[in-house]
Amino acid sequence: MTIRFDGRVAIVTGAGNGLGRAHALELAARGAKVVVNDFGGARDGTGASLSPAEHVVEEIRASGGDAIADGANVTDADQCRAMAEAAMARWGRVDILINNAGILRDKSIQKMADTDWNAVVDVHLNGSANCTRAVWPHMREQNYGRILMTTSTSGLYGNFGQANYGAAKMGVVGMMNTLVIEGAKYGINVNCLAPTATTRMTEDIIPEEMLEMLKPEYVTPAAIFLVGESAPNRTILLAGAGHYAVAELSESKGLHLAAQDRNAEAVAENFKTIADMKNADCFTDGGSHVNKILAAEATMNNS
């Protein structure tokens, strides 16, 4: 099966370098018209320049593709709406959004300034929300959309000095979970990509001998799959160094305690059973968990 995007319009944020650039170039090579968004700031989010986005647009056009550069700051909702409207004005639709823009301000939680926390959460979480809210009405109207959030193993599993980044990256997973439900009747699929790659954000974190193994281009196949017409929904796909895997949120079957045993001591005494992940449940909405525990309570009361 060949994945093509002829007639589709994509917005890729943070596309002036690294992963975003690789995603934008591949989308264009497969027929998509691309809005190459990049605020053009430094790794910590300071400064601004349209040059990185313009250079990628030049690459796309030189290869026969169609693209426009956009310098919207994803933390500004008005600028995000203007970006979506620019795509609509030029091509009449928006089919794909890849929320890739990001910054880093790594510090341990004790040393982290308020500005470091707020800036990272604002770009990764609020920025993804701003861009998603900007394209959502158009996708809903055309009854089709593919949205990709960029999460991280720092959110899924943790990483020292990245409490701000990890919190934001798990936030986009929560956003995906709800948007999947809200977009179901409108043909809007939402997924998450957890990349491991050499970019400006990781170049001084990853050992030099591993840089060649972790090219952004090795992550892009996962991104392309997740925004294709036959894309899955509500999937967290990890990609890096040619390896691809799926992560899931699951919960144990648990243990329902009788009313007289609902105390901390009983939880401690039974914690091994409570935490047993054998035959774990994977739910697709919060109500399913509520139904599970209410059903257990009803069964106990009727026994």
N, C-alpha and C positions, 0 to 999 in steps of 0.2 A: 504494500500500500504506500503510494507516494503522497506525502503531505504537501499541499499547495495552498497558497493564500491569494490566488488571483481574484481581483475584485474586492479584497478585504483591506480595511484600513486599521493600522495599528499605532498605538502610542506607547513608546518605551521611555520611561523616565530614567535619569541618570545614564543616558546612552552615549555620552561623549567619550567614555573610556571603559575599559574592562568588560565586565559581564554585559552591561547594557549595550555597549558598542557591538559586541559579538551577537547579541540577540537581534539588534536592529539590522545588521548586515545580513544575517541569515533569513530573517523575515522578508527583506527586500529581494534577496536572491530567489526566494520561493514565490515571488509575485505580489507581495503586500506593498501597499503605499504606507510610508512610515513617517510619523511625527517623531523626530529625534529630539527629545527633551534633555536639556542639561543646564543647570543653573551656573555651572562653570566655576564652582568654588573649590577651595582646597579640601583636603581630606576631613578637616574638622568643621567644614561648612562655611568658613570665612571667605570673603571675596566673591567675585562673580565675573563671568565672561561667556559670551556666546560662541567663542571660537571652537571649543571642543565639539559642540553639536554641529557647527557648520562644517567642520572637517569630515565628520561622519557622513553628513549629507552629500558632500562632494564625492566621497567614496562610493556611495550608493548611486549617484547620478552617473559617475564615470563608468559604472557597470551596467548602465541602462535602466536603472530603477528610478522611482519617483519618491521624493522625500522632502520634508521641510524641517528647518531648525526652529526650536522653541526654547526660550530661556526662562520659562516659568519657574518660580520658586515653589516647590510642592507644599511648603508650609503656609502658603497664601491661597486660600480657597478661591478668591476672585481670579487670581492668575491661572489657577487650574481650570476654572470654568471657561476662561478666555482661550486656553489651549484647546479644550474640547471643541469650542465653537469655531476655532480656526480650522480644525480638521473637517468639521461639518461644512464650513463655507467652501473649502477647497474640493472636498470629495463626496460630501453628502451623507456620510455615515461614519461611525466608529465601531469597529468590530472587536478589537483586541486592546487590552490595557495590560502592560507589564509594569508593575510597581517595583522598580529596581533602585531608585535614588536612595542614597544613604551616606551617612557620615559616621565617624568614630571619634569619641572622646573618652578613651579608656582610663579609668582610675578605680582604685578600690573604693568601696562605698564610703569609708571613713574620710577619704581625701577628696571625694567628688563634690564639686561645687554645684549649687542649684542650676547654674547656667549650663553646666555640662550634662546634667540629667535632662533638663528641659529641651535642650537643643536636639539631642539624639532621639528622644521620644517624639519630638515634634516632626522631625524629618521622616523617620521610619514608620511610625504609627499614624500620626495625624496627616502626614503627607500622603500615605496610602489611602487614607479615608477621603481626603480632599479630592484626589484624582478619581477615585472610584465614584464618589458622589457626583463629580462633574460629568462622567460618561454614562452613568446609570440611566438617566431618563432617555438618552438616545438608544441605548441597547434595549431598554424595555419597549420603546416605541417600535423598533425594527424587529423585536421578538428574537433577538440573537445577541450574544455577547460571550466573550471569553476574558476573564480577569485572572491575572496571576499575581499573587502576593509573594514577596521574597522574605522567607523566614530564615532561620539559622540554627545550627546545632548549639550555638550559644544560648538560644532561647529554649530549645528542646531539652538540652542536657546541662547547660551551664558552662561558664568560662570565667576564670578569675579576672577581675577588673572590668567586667562588662555587664554589670547589673542593669545599667540604663539600656544598653543595646539588647540584652537578653529579654528584658521586660517588654520592650517594643516589639521584638520579633515573635514573642509568644502572643502579643496582642493581635498581630495580623492573622494568627491562626484562629483566634476567637472570632475575629471579624469574618474570616472565611466561613466558619461554621454557621454563622447566622445568615450571611449573604447567600449561601447555597439554598437555604430554605426560602428566602425572599425572592430569589431569582428563578426558582424552579419552573414556575408557570410562564416565564418569559424567555425561556431558552438561554438563560445566562448561567454559564458554568464558572465556578470559582475554585481555584486550586492554589497550593503553596509549593514553592521551590526552595529547598535548603541547599545552597551551593557551597562547595569548597573549592576555591580557586585563587590564583594569584592575581590580585588587583592592587590598586593604590591603597586600599584599606587593609590589605593583608601582607604587603610586600616586606615589611619589617617584622612580621610575626612568624611567617613560615620560613623554615631553614632553606638556605640557598640551594642545597642539593635536591630539594623537592619542587622547586619552582617550575621546572620543565614538565613535571608530571601533572601539575595543577593548572594547566592553561584554561582560561575562560571558555575557549571553544569546546572544551570537553563537557562543559555544563549545558551549553546551549541546546544540544539535542533534546534534553529533558524539557527545557522551556518551550521549544517548538512543539513538542508532543502535547504539552499541557494547554496550549492555546489553539490547537487544531480543531477542526470540526468534530472529530471523533474523540475529543478529549474526555477524560474521566471527570468526575465532580467530587469535590471535598477530599482531594488527595494531597498528602504531603510527600513529595518526591525529593529524595536526597540525591545529589549528583556531584561527582568530583573524581578526577583521575581516571575517567572511564568506568567508574562504578556507579550503579544506580540502585536505589533501595527505597522502600516505602516505610514511613513511620506512621503509627496509629496511636490515638488516645484510647485507652481501654480502662475498665474498672473491674475489680474482682467481683465474684458473686456475692461476697460479703456474708455477714451473719446478722440475722434479725434477733434482737434481744427482747425478752419479755419485759413488761413494764417495770417489774420489781428489780430487774437487773440492769437498768439503764443508768449506769454510773461509771465513773472513770476506772474504777477497779475492775469491773467486768470487761471493759474495753481492753485494758491492759492484759488481763488474763486470757482473753480470746483473740489477741491481736494476730497471732500466727494464722489462725483460721480466717480472720477478716482480710488479711493481706494476701491470701493464697490466690495467685493469678491463674491457676489452672481453670480452663474453660471461661476465660474472662469475657465480659460483655463489651461490645463496641456499639455505641449509640449514635444516632444521627440527629438527635435533638434533645434538649434538656428535659422535655416532657417525658421521654422514655425512661429516664432515671426515676423521675417522680412516680410514674406508673409502677415501676419495679418495686419501690419501697412501700407504696400504698398497697400493692397486691400482697406483699409479704405480711404487712400488718393485718390485712383482711383475713388472710389464711390463718394467722395466729389466733385472731379473735374468734374464728369459726371452728377452731379445733377443740 
